[in-house]
């Protein structure tokens, strides 16, 4: 190794954010969620620095047409607790898809991001739409 090489550390002032459009129609939920998480973290850039939030904006369209693998459409269940006694609630994948398809992708990406102080800022850059219509055409540059 060359003694004159320096370690590169990106500063938050030097971050250049790009916009990415991802169409999830007929794509497997887990695979597309990892792709989205990598772009939100900024690991797809050569300037990646773990402690700097250098991720990009991600616009996801067609959330209501996302797919699951190996028959999980009938088996997958989302559970949460209300905080009250006996307050365990659950909803199947099909119910979530009909009621709030954006939350399916949001939860998958949220759970793939590191559990640290940067997670909320990264999730704020994720824009999810159930259909193909979105309001970020000008930022995407005509993609």
DSSP file (Angstrom, degrees, kcal/mol; ACC not computed):
  #  RESIDUE AA STRUCTURE BP1 BP2  ACC     N-H-->O    O-->H-N    N-H-->O    O-->H-N    TCO  KAPPA ALPHA  PHI   PSI    X-CA   Y-CA   Z-CA
    1    1 A X              0   0    0      0, 0.0     2,-0.3     0, 0.0     0, 0.0   0.000 360.0 360.0 360.0 140.7    0.0    0.0    0.0
    2    2 A X    >   -     0   0    0      1,-0.1     3,-1.1     2,-0.0     0, 0.0  -0.540 360.0-144.0 -73.5 132.0    1.2    3.5   -0.9
    3    3 A X  T 3  S+     0   0    0     -2,-0.3    -1,-0.1     1,-0.2     0, 0.0   0.728  96.9  60.6 -69.7 -21.0    2.1    5.6    2.2
    4    4 A X  T 3  S+     0   0    0      2,-0.1    -1,-0.2     0, 0.0     2,-0.2   0.517  78.4 109.1 -86.7  -4.4    0.8    8.7    0.6
    5    5 A X    <   -     0   0    0     -3,-1.1     2,-0.3     1,-0.0     0, 0.0  -0.512  56.0-153.3 -74.3 139.4   -2.8    7.5    0.2
    6    6 A X        -     0   0    0     -2,-0.2     2,-0.3     0, 0.0    -2,-0.1  -0.829  20.2-108.6-111.6 151.2   -5.3    9.1    2.4
    7    7 A X        -     0   0    0     -2,-0.3     2,-0.5     1,-0.0     0, 0.0  -0.626  34.5-130.4 -76.9 132.4   -8.6    7.6    3.7
    8    8 A X        +     0   0    0     -2,-0.3     2,-0.4     2,-0.0    -1,-0.0  -0.730  27.1 178.7 -88.6 129.3  -11.6    9.3    2.0
    9    9 A X        -     0   0    0     -2,-0.5     2,-0.2    40,-0.1    40,-0.1  -0.976  21.5-139.2-129.0 117.4  -14.3   10.5    4.3
   10   10 A X        -     0   0    0     -2,-0.4     2,-0.3    37,-0.3    41,-0.1  -0.548  14.0-143.3 -77.1 138.1  -17.3   12.3    2.7
   11   11 A X    >   -     0   0    0     -2,-0.2     3,-1.2     1,-0.1     4,-0.3  -0.687  20.7-119.4 -96.2 154.6  -18.7   15.3    4.5
   12   12 A X  G >  S+     0   0    0     -2,-0.3     3,-0.8     1,-0.3    -1,-0.1   0.755 113.4  61.1 -66.9 -22.0  -22.4   16.1    4.6
   13   13 A X  G 3  S+     0   0    0      1,-0.2    -1,-0.3     3,-0.0    -3,-0.0   0.743 102.1  52.8 -73.0 -22.6  -21.7   19.4    2.8
   14   14 A X  G <  S+     0   0    0     -3,-1.2     2,-0.3     2,-0.1    -1,-0.2   0.387  80.1 122.1 -93.9   3.1  -20.3   17.5   -0.2
   15   15 A X    <   -     0   0    0     -3,-0.8     2,-0.5    -4,-0.3    40,-0.1  -0.495  43.1-165.1 -73.3 130.5  -23.3   15.1   -0.6
   16   16 A X        -     0   0    0     -2,-0.3     2,-0.4    38,-0.2    -2,-0.1  -0.970  11.1-153.2-114.9 115.7  -25.0   15.3   -4.0
   17   17 A X        -     0   0    0     -2,-0.5     2,-0.2    39,-0.1    39,-0.1  -0.736   9.4-166.5 -95.0 135.8  -28.4   13.6   -4.0
   18   18 A X        -     0   0    0     -2,-0.4    39,-2.8    39,-0.0     2,-0.4  -0.670  18.8-121.1-109.9 168.4  -30.0   12.1   -7.1
   19   19 A X  E     -a   57   0A   0     -2,-0.2     2,-0.4   120,-0.2    39,-0.2  -0.942  24.2-167.6-113.8 134.6  -33.5   10.9   -7.8
   20   20 A X  E     -a   58   0A   0     37,-1.8    39,-3.3    -2,-0.4     2,-0.5  -0.967   9.9-151.3-123.1 138.5  -34.3    7.3   -8.8
   21   21 A X  E     -a   59   0A   0     -2,-0.4     2,-0.5    37,-0.2    39,-0.2  -0.942  14.8-174.0-108.5 124.8  -37.6    6.0  -10.2
   22   22 A X  E     -a   60   0A   0     37,-3.0    39,-2.3    -2,-0.5     2,-0.6  -0.978  12.4-157.6-123.8 122.3  -38.4    2.3   -9.4
   23   23 A X  E     -a   61   0A   0     -2,-0.5    39,-0.2    37,-0.2    37,-0.1  -0.879   7.0-173.2 -96.5 116.2  -41.4    0.6  -10.8
   24   24 A X    >   +     0   0    0     37,-2.1     3,-1.9    -2,-0.6    43,-0.3   0.237  31.0 141.5 -96.7  13.8  -42.3   -2.4   -8.6
   25   25 A X  T 3  S-     0   0    0      1,-0.3    41,-0.2    36,-0.2     3,-0.1  -0.407  84.0 -10.1 -62.2 122.6  -45.0   -3.9  -10.8
   26   26 A X  T 3  S+     0   0    0     39,-2.7     2,-0.3     1,-0.2    -1,-0.3   0.701 104.7 131.7  60.0  24.7  -44.7   -7.7  -10.7
   27   27 A X    <   -     0   0    0     -3,-1.9    40,-2.6    38,-0.2     2,-0.2  -0.795  67.4-100.0-103.2 151.3  -41.4   -7.5   -8.8
   28   28 A X  B  >  -c   67   0B   0     -2,-0.3     4,-2.2    38,-0.2     5,-0.3  -0.511  28.8-134.3 -71.9 132.1  -40.6   -9.5   -5.6
   29   29 A X  H  > S+     0   0    0     38,-2.3     4,-2.1    -2,-0.2     5,-0.2   0.893  99.5  46.6 -56.4 -49.9  -41.1   -7.4   -2.5
   30   30 A X  H  > S+     0   0    0      1,-0.2     4,-1.8     2,-0.2    -1,-0.2   0.888 112.7  49.0 -64.3 -40.8  -37.9   -8.4   -0.7
   31   31 A X  H  > S+     0   0    0      1,-0.2     4,-1.5     2,-0.2    -1,-0.2   0.900 114.5  44.1 -68.2 -40.4  -35.6   -8.0   -3.7
   32   32 A X  H  X S+     0   0    0     -4,-2.2     4,-2.2     1,-0.2    -1,-0.2   0.833 110.0  57.1 -73.8 -30.6  -36.9   -4.6   -4.6
   33   33 A X  H  X S+     0   0    0     -4,-2.1     4,-2.5    -5,-0.3    -2,-0.2   0.875 105.9  49.6 -67.7 -36.5  -36.8   -3.4   -1.0
   34   34 A X  H  X S+     0   0    0     -4,-1.8     4,-2.2     2,-0.2    -1,-0.2   0.894 109.9  51.4 -67.7 -38.2  -33.1   -4.2   -0.7
   35   35 A X  H  X S+     0   0    0     -4,-1.5     4,-1.6     2,-0.2    -2,-0.2   0.915 112.4  46.1 -62.0 -43.1  -32.5   -2.3   -3.9
   36   36 A X  H  X S+     0   0    0     -4,-2.2     4,-2.3     1,-0.2    -2,-0.2   0.917 111.2  51.9 -65.6 -44.0  -34.4    0.7   -2.5
   37   37 A X  H  X S+     0   0    0     -4,-2.5     4,-2.2     1,-0.2     5,-0.2   0.888 107.2  52.8 -62.0 -39.9  -32.6    0.5    0.9
   38   38 A X  H  X>S+     0   0    0     -4,-2.2     4,-2.0     1,-0.2     5,-1.5   0.898 111.3  46.4 -63.0 -40.2  -29.1    0.5   -0.8
   39   39 A X  H  <5S+     0   0    0     -4,-1.6    17,-2.5     2,-0.2    -2,-0.2   0.873 112.0  50.5 -70.8 -36.8  -30.0    3.7   -2.7
   40   40 A X  H  <5S+     0   0    0     -4,-2.3    15,-0.4    15,-0.2    -2,-0.2   0.864 114.3  44.4 -68.3 -35.5  -31.4    5.4    0.4
   41   41 A X  H  <5S-     0   0    0     -4,-2.2    13,-0.7    -5,-0.2    -2,-0.2   0.848 109.4-124.6 -75.7 -35.1  -28.3    4.5    2.4
   42   42 A X  T ><5 +     0   0    0     -4,-2.0     3,-1.5    -5,-0.2    -3,-0.2   0.590  66.9 135.1  99.5  14.5  -26.0    5.6   -0.5
   43   43 A X  T 3 < +     0   0    0     -5,-1.5    -4,-0.2     1,-0.3     5,-0.1   0.620  63.1  68.8 -71.8 -11.2  -24.0    2.3   -0.7
   44   44 A X  T 3  S+     0   0    0     -6,-0.7     2,-0.3     3,-0.1    -1,-0.3   0.469  87.9  83.3 -83.5  -0.7  -24.4    2.4   -4.5
   45   45 A X  S X  S-     0   0    0     -3,-1.5     3,-1.2     1,-0.1     9,-0.0  -0.775  78.8-134.2-103.9 146.8  -22.0    5.3   -4.7
   46   46 A X  T 3  S+     0   0    0     -2,-0.3    -1,-0.1     1,-0.3    -3,-0.1   0.677 105.2  62.7 -70.8 -14.3  -18.2    5.2   -4.6
   47   47 A X  T 3  S+     0   0    0     -5,-0.1   -37,-0.3     7,-0.1    -1,-0.3   0.171  73.9 149.4 -94.1  17.8  -18.1    8.0   -2.0
   48   48 A X    <   +     0   0    0     -3,-1.2     2,-0.4    -5,-0.1    -6,-0.1  -0.287  19.5 177.6 -59.1 129.1  -20.0    5.9    0.6
   49   49 A X    >   -     0   0    0      3,-0.3     3,-1.6     1,-0.1     5,-0.2  -0.992  27.0-138.7-132.2 124.6  -19.1    6.8    4.2
   50   50 A X  T 3  S+     0   0    0     -2,-0.4    -1,-0.1     1,-0.3     4,-0.1   0.813  99.3  45.3 -56.7 -37.4  -21.0    4.9    7.0
   51   51 A X  T 3  S+     0   0    0    -41,-0.1     2,-0.4     2,-0.1    -1,-0.3   0.475 100.6  79.8 -89.7  -0.3  -21.5    7.9    9.3
   52   52 A X  S <  S-     0   0    0     -3,-1.6     2,-1.4   -41,-0.1    -3,-0.3  -0.899  78.3-131.7-109.3 134.1  -22.7   10.3    6.6
   53   53 A X        +     0   0    0     -2,-0.4   -11,-0.1     1,-0.2    -3,-0.1  -0.671  47.6 149.7 -82.9  92.8  -26.2   10.3    5.2
   54   54 A X        +     0   0    0     -2,-1.4   -38,-0.2   -13,-0.7    -1,-0.2   0.085  24.3 130.8-114.3  21.0  -25.3   10.4    1.5
   55   55 A X        -     0   0    0    -15,-0.4   -15,-0.2   -14,-0.2     2,-0.2  -0.141  49.6-120.5 -75.6 171.3  -28.3    8.5    0.1
   56   56 A X        -     0   0    0    -17,-2.5     2,-0.3   -39,-0.1   -37,-0.2  -0.493  27.1 -94.6-104.2 172.5  -30.5    9.5   -2.8
   57   57 A X  E     -a   19   0A   0    -39,-2.8   -37,-1.8    -2,-0.2     2,-0.4  -0.700  37.7-159.6 -84.3 141.8  -34.2   10.1   -3.2
   58   58 A X  E     -ab  20 126A   0     67,-2.0    69,-2.9    -2,-0.3     2,-0.5  -0.991   8.0-164.5-129.0 126.5  -36.3    7.1   -4.4
   59   59 A X  E     -ab  21 127A   0    -39,-3.3   -37,-3.0    -2,-0.4     2,-0.5  -0.951  10.3-163.6-109.1 121.3  -39.7    7.3   -6.0
   60   60 A X  E     -ab  22 128A   0     67,-3.4    69,-2.4    -2,-0.5     2,-0.3  -0.908   7.9-173.5-108.9 127.7  -41.6    4.0   -6.0
   61   61 A X  E     +a   23   0A   0    -39,-2.3   -37,-2.1    -2,-0.5    71,-0.2  -0.810  59.8  30.2-118.4 162.1  -44.6    3.6   -8.4
   62   62 A X    >   +     0   0    0     69,-2.0     3,-1.6    -2,-0.3    68,-0.2   0.872  63.0 160.2  61.0  43.3  -47.2    0.8   -8.8
   63   63 A X  G >   +     0   0    0     66,-1.9     3,-1.2    68,-0.3    67,-0.2   0.790  67.5  62.7 -64.2 -28.0  -47.0   -0.2   -5.2
   64   64 A X  G 3  S+     0   0    0     66,-1.5    -1,-0.3     1,-0.2    67,-0.1   0.549  99.9  55.4 -76.8  -3.8  -50.4   -2.0   -5.4
   65   65 A X  G <  S+     0   0    0     -3,-1.6   -39,-2.7    65,-0.2    -1,-0.2   0.122  76.3 130.5-113.1  20.1  -48.9   -4.4   -8.0
   66   66 A X    <   -     0   0    0     -3,-1.2     2,-0.3   -41,-0.2   -38,-0.2  -0.408  45.1-144.4 -72.9 151.9  -46.0   -5.7   -5.9
   67   67 A X  B     -c   28   0B   0    -40,-2.6   -38,-2.3   -43,-0.3     2,-0.3  -0.785   7.1-147.4-118.3 159.2  -45.5   -9.5   -5.8
   68   68 A X        -     0   0    0     -2,-0.3     3,-0.3   -40,-0.2     2,-0.2  -0.874  24.7-116.4-118.6 157.8  -44.4  -12.0   -3.2
   69   69 A X  S >  S+     0   0    0     -2,-0.3     3,-1.3     1,-0.2     4,-0.0  -0.573  79.9  10.4 -94.9 158.1  -42.6  -15.3   -3.9
   70   70 A X  T 3  S-     0   0    0      1,-0.3    -1,-0.2    -2,-0.2     0, 0.0   0.796 125.4 -55.9  50.2  46.9  -43.6  -18.9   -3.3
   71   71 A X  T >> S+     0   0    0     -3,-0.3     3,-1.0     1,-0.1     4,-0.6   0.710  91.2 138.3  69.5  21.4  -47.3  -18.4   -2.4
   72   72 A X  H <>  +     0   0    0     -3,-1.3     4,-2.7     1,-0.2    21,-0.2   0.592  49.4  87.8 -75.5  -8.2  -46.7  -16.0    0.5
   73   73 A X  H 34 S+     0   0    0      1,-0.2    21,-0.6     2,-0.2    -1,-0.2   0.843 100.0  33.4 -57.9 -32.2  -49.7  -13.8   -0.7
   74   74 A X  H <4 S+     0   0    0     -3,-1.0    -1,-0.2    19,-0.1    -2,-0.2   0.689 123.5  45.1 -95.0 -20.9  -51.9  -16.0    1.4
   75   75 A X  H  < S+     0   0    0     -4,-0.6    -2,-0.2    17,-0.1     2,-0.2   0.778  84.2  98.6 -95.6 -29.6  -49.5  -16.8    4.3
   76   76 A X     <  -     0   0    0     -4,-2.7    17,-1.8    16,-0.0     2,-0.4  -0.404  49.2-176.5 -71.3 132.2  -47.9  -13.4    5.1
   77   77 A X  E     -D   92   0C   0     15,-0.2     2,-0.5    -2,-0.2    15,-0.2  -0.993  18.9-145.3-131.1 134.3  -49.4  -11.6    8.1
   78   78 A X  E     -D   91   0C   0     13,-3.3    13,-2.3    -2,-0.4     2,-0.3  -0.882  23.8-172.7 -98.3 124.0  -48.5   -8.2    9.5
   79   79 A X  E     +D   90   0C   0     -2,-0.5     2,-0.3    11,-0.2    11,-0.2  -0.903  11.4 161.2-119.7 146.9  -48.8   -8.0   13.3
   80   80 A X  E     -D   89   0C   0      9,-2.1     9,-3.2    -2,-0.3     2,-0.4  -0.969  30.7-124.3-153.8 165.1  -48.6   -5.0   15.6
   81   81 A X  E     -D   88   0C   0     -2,-0.3     7,-0.2     7,-0.2    -2,-0.0  -0.950   4.7-152.7-118.9 134.6  -49.5   -4.1   19.2
   82   82 A X        -     0   0    0      5,-2.2    -1,-0.1    -2,-0.4     3,-0.1   0.693  45.2-111.7 -77.3 -19.4  -51.7   -1.2   20.1
   83   83 A X  S    S+     0   0    0      1,-0.5     2,-0.2     4,-0.1     5,-0.1   0.269  85.3 106.2 102.2 -10.5  -50.2   -0.8   23.6
   84   84 A X  S >  S-     0   0    0      3,-0.1     3,-1.9     1,-0.1    -1,-0.5  -0.619  86.6 -81.3 -97.5 161.4  -53.4   -1.8   25.4
   85   85 A X  T 3  S+     0   0    0      1,-0.3    -1,-0.1    -2,-0.2    -3,-0.0  -0.409 118.9   6.5 -62.8 130.3  -54.0   -5.2   27.1
   86   86 A X  T 3  S+     0   0    0     -2,-0.1    -1,-0.3     1,-0.1    -5,-0.0   0.735  91.1 139.0  70.0  22.4  -54.9   -7.8   24.5
   87   87 A X    <   +     0   0    0     -3,-1.9    -5,-2.2     2,-0.0     2,-0.6  -0.025  14.5 137.7 -94.5  32.1  -54.2   -5.2   21.7
   88   88 A X  E     -D   81   0C   0     -7,-0.2     2,-0.3    -6,-0.1    -7,-0.2  -0.675  32.0-173.3 -78.0 122.8  -52.4   -7.5   19.3
   89   89 A X  E     -D   80   0C   0     -9,-3.2    -9,-2.1    -2,-0.6     2,-0.3  -0.848   5.3-173.9-114.3 151.8  -53.7   -6.7   15.8
   90   90 A X  E     -D   79   0C   0     -2,-0.3     2,-0.3   -11,-0.2   -11,-0.2  -0.998   8.6-174.0-146.6 151.8  -53.0   -8.5   12.6
   91   91 A X  E     -D   78   0C   0    -13,-2.3   -13,-3.3    -2,-0.3    -2,-0.0  -0.996  24.7-123.0-144.5 136.4  -53.8   -8.0    8.9
   92   92 A X  E  >  -D   77   0C   0     -2,-0.3     4,-2.3   -15,-0.2   -15,-0.2  -0.275  30.3-107.3 -76.3 166.3  -53.1  -10.3    6.0
   93   93 A X  H  > S+     0   0    0    -17,-1.8     4,-2.6   -20,-0.2     5,-0.2   0.903 120.2  52.0 -60.3 -42.3  -51.0   -9.3    3.0
   94   94 A X  H  > S+     0   0    0    -21,-0.6     4,-2.0   -18,-0.2    -1,-0.2   0.893 109.2  49.7 -64.4 -39.3  -54.1   -9.1    0.8
   95   95 A X  H  > S+     0   0    0      2,-0.2     4,-2.7     1,-0.2     5,-0.3   0.917 112.5  47.5 -64.3 -42.2  -55.9   -6.8    3.3
   96   96 A X  H  X S+     0   0    0     -4,-2.3     4,-2.6     1,-0.2    -2,-0.2   0.898 110.0  53.4 -64.3 -39.8  -52.8   -4.5    3.4
   97   97 A X  H  < S+     0   0    0     -4,-2.6     4,-0.5     1,-0.2    -1,-0.2   0.878 114.7  40.9 -63.9 -37.8  -52.6   -4.5   -0.4
   98   98 A X  H  < S+     0   0    0     -4,-2.0    -2,-0.2    -5,-0.2    -1,-0.2   0.882 124.7  35.2 -76.2 -39.6  -56.2   -3.4   -0.6
   99   99 A X  H  < S-     0   0    0     -4,-2.7    -3,-0.2     1,-0.2    -2,-0.2   0.931 138.3  -3.7 -84.1 -48.3  -56.2   -0.9    2.2
  100  100 A X    >X  +     0   0    0     -4,-2.6     3,-0.9    -5,-0.3     4,-0.7  -0.592  58.1 171.9-150.1  79.5  -52.7    0.7    2.2
  101  101 A X  H 3> S+     0   0    0     -4,-0.5     4,-1.0     1,-0.2     3,-0.4   0.759  79.1  64.2 -66.1 -23.5  -50.3   -0.7   -0.5
  102  102 A X  H 3> S+     0   0    0      1,-0.2     4,-2.3     2,-0.2    -1,-0.2   0.859  95.4  59.1 -65.8 -34.0  -47.7    2.0    0.3
  103  103 A X  H <> S+     0   0    0     -3,-0.9     4,-2.6     1,-0.2     5,-0.2   0.798  96.4  61.9 -68.7 -28.1  -47.2    0.7    3.8
  104  104 A X  H  X S+     0   0    0     -4,-0.7     4,-1.9    -3,-0.4    -1,-0.2   0.955 111.5  37.1 -60.7 -50.3  -46.1   -2.8    2.6
  105  105 A X  H  X S+     0   0    0     -4,-1.0     4,-2.5     2,-0.2     5,-0.3   0.893 115.3  55.3 -70.2 -39.6  -43.1   -1.3    0.8
  106  106 A X  H  X S+     0   0    0     -4,-2.3     4,-2.6     1,-0.2    -2,-0.2   0.914 110.2  45.6 -60.0 -44.4  -42.5    1.2    3.5
  107  107 A X  H  X S+     0   0    0     -4,-2.6     4,-2.2     2,-0.2    -1,-0.2   0.902 112.2  51.0 -66.6 -41.2  -42.3   -1.5    6.2
  108  108 A X  H  X S+     0   0    0     -4,-1.9     4,-0.6    -5,-0.2    -2,-0.2   0.919 115.6  41.5 -62.9 -43.4  -40.1   -3.7    4.1
  109  109 A X  H >X S+     0   0    0     -4,-2.5     4,-1.0     2,-0.2     3,-1.0   0.912 111.9  55.6 -70.9 -42.3  -37.6   -0.9    3.4
  110  110 A X  H >< S+     0   0    0     -4,-2.6     3,-0.7     1,-0.3    -2,-0.2   0.901 107.6  49.1 -56.9 -43.3  -37.8    0.4    7.0
  111  111 A X  H 3< S+     0   0    0     -4,-2.2    -1,-0.3     1,-0.2    -2,-0.2   0.642 108.7  54.3 -74.7 -13.4  -36.8   -3.0    8.4
  112  112 A X  H << S+     0   0    0     -3,-1.0    -1,-0.2    -4,-0.6    -2,-0.2   0.593  91.8  88.1 -93.0 -12.9  -33.9   -3.2    6.0
  113  113 A X  S << S-     0   0    0     -4,-1.0     6,-0.1    -3,-0.7   -75,-0.0  -0.554  94.0 -92.8 -82.1 150.6  -32.3    0.1    7.0
  114  114 A X        -     0   0    0     -2,-0.2     2,-1.8     1,-0.1     5,-0.2  -0.346  36.0-118.3 -61.2 142.2  -29.9    0.2    9.9
  115  115 A X  S    S+     0   0    0     -4,-0.1     2,-0.2     3,-0.1    -1,-0.1  -0.579  74.6 104.8 -84.5  79.2  -31.5    1.0   13.3
  116  116 A X  S >  S-     0   0    0     -2,-1.8     3,-1.3     0, 0.0     4,-0.4  -0.755  88.5 -75.4-143.3-171.3  -29.7    4.2   14.0
  117  117 A X  T 3  S+     0   0    0      1,-0.3     4,-0.4    -2,-0.2     3,-0.3   0.672 122.0  59.8 -68.7 -17.8  -30.3    8.0   14.0
  118  118 A X  T 3> S+     0   0    0      1,-0.2     4,-2.1     2,-0.1    -1,-0.3   0.607  81.6  85.7 -85.7 -11.9  -30.1    8.3   10.2
  119  119 A X  H <> S+     0   0    0     -3,-1.3     4,-2.5     1,-0.2     5,-0.2   0.887  86.7  49.7 -61.8 -42.9  -33.0    5.9    9.6
  120  120 A X  H  > S+     0   0    0     -4,-0.4     4,-1.5    -3,-0.3    -1,-0.2   0.887 111.7  49.3 -66.2 -37.5  -35.8    8.5    9.9
  121  121 A X  H  > S+     0   0    0     -4,-0.4     4,-0.7     2,-0.2    -1,-0.2   0.889 111.8  49.3 -66.7 -38.1  -34.0   10.9    7.5
  122  122 A X  H >< S+     0   0    0     -4,-2.1     3,-1.0     1,-0.2    -2,-0.2   0.912 110.0  50.2 -67.1 -42.4  -33.5    8.1    5.0
  123  123 A X  H >< S+     0   0    0     -4,-2.5     3,-1.5     1,-0.2    -1,-0.2   0.805 101.5  63.3 -66.8 -27.9  -37.1    7.1    5.1
  124  124 A X  H 3< S+     0   0    0     -4,-1.5    -1,-0.2     1,-0.3    -2,-0.2   0.758  98.1  56.8 -67.6 -23.1  -38.2   10.7    4.6
  125  125 A X  T << S+     0   0    0     -3,-1.0   -67,-2.0    -4,-0.7     2,-0.6   0.422  87.0  95.9 -86.8   1.6  -36.5   10.5    1.1
  126  126 A X  E <   -b   58   0A   0     -3,-1.5     2,-0.5   -69,-0.2   -67,-0.2  -0.841  55.0-171.9 -95.6 121.1  -38.7    7.5    0.1
  127  127 A X  E     -b   59   0A   0    -69,-2.9   -67,-3.4    -2,-0.6     2,-0.4  -0.964   4.6-171.8-116.2 121.4  -41.8    8.5   -1.9
  128  128 A X  E     -b   60   0A   0     -2,-0.5     2,-0.4   -69,-0.2   -67,-0.2  -0.942   5.9-176.4-121.3 134.2  -44.3    5.7   -2.6
  129  129 A X        -     0   0    0    -69,-2.4   -66,-1.9    -2,-0.4   -65,-0.2  -0.988  25.0-141.9-129.7 137.6  -47.3    5.8   -4.8
  130  130 A X  S    S+     0   0    0     -2,-0.4   -66,-1.5   -68,-0.2   -65,-0.2   0.827  86.7  30.6 -68.8 -31.1  -49.9    3.1   -5.4
  131  131 A X  S    S-     0   0    0      2,-0.3   -69,-2.0   -69,-0.2   -68,-0.3  -0.329  99.0 -89.5-111.9-164.4  -50.3    3.7   -9.1
  132  132 A X  S    S+     0   0    0    -71,-0.2     2,-0.4    -2,-0.1   -71,-0.0   0.527  94.8  97.8 -88.7  -4.8  -48.1    5.0  -11.9
  133  133 A X        +     0   0    0      2,-0.0    -2,-0.3     0, 0.0     2,-0.3  -0.696  47.5 158.1 -85.6 132.2  -49.0    8.7  -11.3
  134  134 A X        -     0   0    0     -2,-0.4     3,-0.3   -73,-0.1   -73,-0.0  -0.960  43.5-132.0-148.2 165.7  -46.6   10.7   -9.2
  135  135 A X  S    S+     0   0    0     -2,-0.3     3,-0.2     1,-0.2    -2,-0.0   0.082  86.7  82.7-108.1  22.1  -45.7   14.4   -8.6
  136  136 A X     >  +     0   0    0      1,-0.1     4,-1.8     2,-0.1    -1,-0.2   0.008  47.8 118.1-115.4  27.5  -41.9   14.1   -8.9
  137  137 A X  H  >>S+     0   0    0     -3,-0.3     5,-1.5     1,-0.2     4,-0.8   0.871  75.3  52.7 -63.1 -37.9  -41.5   14.2  -12.7
  138  138 A X  H  45S+     0   0    0      1,-0.2     3,-0.3    -3,-0.2    -1,-0.2   0.866 109.8  47.7 -69.6 -35.0  -39.5   17.5  -12.6
  139  139 A X  H  45S+     0   0    0      1,-0.2  -120,-0.2    -3,-0.1    -1,-0.2   0.848 108.5  55.6 -72.3 -32.8  -36.9   16.1  -10.1
  140  140 A X  H  <5S-     0   0    0     -4,-1.8    -1,-0.2  -122,-0.1    -2,-0.2   0.661 106.7-127.0 -75.6 -15.5  -36.5   12.9  -12.1
  141  141 A X  T  <5 -     0   0    0     -4,-0.8    -3,-0.2    -3,-0.3    -2,-0.1   0.854  69.2 -47.8  73.7  34.6  -35.6   14.8  -15.2
  142  142 A X      <       0   0    0     -5,-1.5    -1,-0.2     1,-0.1    -4,-0.1   0.673 360.0 360.0  84.2  17.2  -38.2   13.1  -17.5
  143  143 A X              0   0    0     -6,-0.3    -1,-0.1    -3,-0.1    -2,-0.1   0.492 360.0 360.0 -69.7 360.0  -37.5    9.5  -16.5
